[in-house]
Amino acid sequence: EIHHSHVGDVLAFDDLLRPQTSTANAQQMSLSNGESYPTPIVGGGATAMRLETYNALPAKDQSLWNHYSADLELSFNLWMCADGIDVLGTSLARVVVDPLVLSTQEKTNLPGPTTARLVSAWMKGHGDDEYASATLRAVANFAAADYQSKNILENGSRPRDHAMSEHRVLPEKARDLKNILVRIAEEAQQSPTFPSGLGKKCRPFSWYVENVHPELKIYQVEENDEGSDSNKLNMSNGKTLPSKPLDDQRMAIISRASPVNIAYVDASGGHTEDPHMGATDENGNFGYVHDETALVKTPPAFVFKDDMDHTELCKKGDPNWKMLTEKVYVDLTNHEAAEKRAEHGLAKKRAKIFCLVYTIEKFHDRVPAIRETWGKKCDGFMVASTKTDKALGTVNIPHEGPEEYNNIWQKVRS
């Protein structure tokens, strides 16, 4: 099955070296307006490079048996030994590929022995042994679980003591398989086509993870003295992953976020400790406290200028009117009834919605339209701005950094 890629799609891999689709972050996409952006590994219909670059690549292992393993080797070559890989936009390159040229197995399958060979070549030296060990362990665990599942299917049912059986058999099988993979990795180094000396010619795999593929989660599993398995999450760059792995979307956010100090700072003494200065009143004095319920308590009426204005704005077929009346439906009658029941203890406490709008003083003329329509339906409402105006519900919140869209989060922090 062929899946067409979209702008921003990149190809990466998991701890088993299996391919997975990821997404370029905003910073990467902004470098050239999305026309090109980096990708951890190649996997498209074509890969273009200078001839001298290809000839200078240090690893060309002829024993890699399918296209995906060759793509991995090429990717490691280009990132760790050359200048990296960029996805080209459709205005720069267009490739048409016959879907029958490559089978799914050739594109995605990576047998254990091939994995061991790649690990032995690219995860040795520079203190990268923990990556090699973790990858081989992950492959062995996956293979052991697959072996166990097939045995259960072949036997027709699980044994009565299946919980104890799995606890005992699965780790033993995984250890045996890992030992085999370690032996294959060591023997691969004696092969005549095995790429040697990469540790002196190329960057370490830890550099690749930190700079190219930071979303890669490494699960390091070690055996303790009693022979049971204890799970640890490690990364060679010294970062500790959470005990419960995050999903791919949150890992992508964390990987590109710079650390900030979120420690509590007592700002009660004159509100002078930036970025916790709080808000100012209409005269510029710190200590202003906004009443977020003011709008819902005294909502302004929505008034048309005249009948012509009503006819023009609410004419039949108007897409904005259709959106409000056909696409979005709020059952205010039942909502208010539920609120009353909750107030009298006849139902559980209702969830509330706080609405926050970001703007600056020159756009205050846009605020009334919000207050007269959806704003007054919020349980709490505030407009974070550069000038406090009680009549509009705008609040001036000084903060660190410039007054610009990409620095809006500092208003929340302040």
Secondary structure, DSSP 8 states (H G I E B T S, - for coil): ------TTEEEEE-TT--EEEEE--HHHHHTTTTSEEE-SB--SS-----HHHHHH-S---TT--SHHHHHHHHHHHHHHSSS--EEE-TTT------TTSS-HHHHH---HHHHHHHHHHHSSSTTTHHHHHHHHHHHHHHHHHHHHHHHHHHHSS--TTHHHHHHHHHHHHHHHHHHHHHHHHHHHTTSTTS---HHHHS--HHHHHHHT-TT---EEEEE-TTS-EEEEE--TTS----SS---HHHHHHHHT-----------TTTS-STT---EE-TTS-EEE---TTHHHHS------SSHHHHHHHT-TT-HHHHIIIII----HHHHHHHHHHHHTTSS------EEEEE--GGGGGGHHHHHHTTGGGSSEEEEEESS-BTTTTEEE---SS-SSGGGTHHHHH-
